[in-house]
Amino acid sequence: MTLLSRWTAAAAVYNDRRMLAILLMGFSSGLPLLLGFSTLSYWLSTAGIDRTTIGLFAAVSTPSPSSSSGRR
């Protein structure tokens, strides 16, 4: 089995409209977090803030699974 045929077989999963919709929704839900945190990290590092503080800020501002699970 060649590399191209393996990639084709893997991509064939997304011929189903439902799977393609799941892929696009998953990508779009994670993209704002990635862009926001990477831009914010860049701005904070150019402002002279150390990496530890940036990491703590990112950890605090990241939504936790328990807060979005709907439990009280």
JOQUI-V213411 format. One line per field, one symbol per residue. ss: DSSP state (H for helix, E for strand, C for the rest). burial: # if it has 24 or more other ideal C-beta (glycine too) atoms within 12 Angstrom, else .. Layout:
ss=???
burial=???
This chain:
ss=CCHHHHHHHHHHHHHCHHHHHHHHHHHHHHHHHHHHHHHHHHHHHHCCCCHHHHHHHHHHHCCCCCCCCCCC
burial=........................................................................
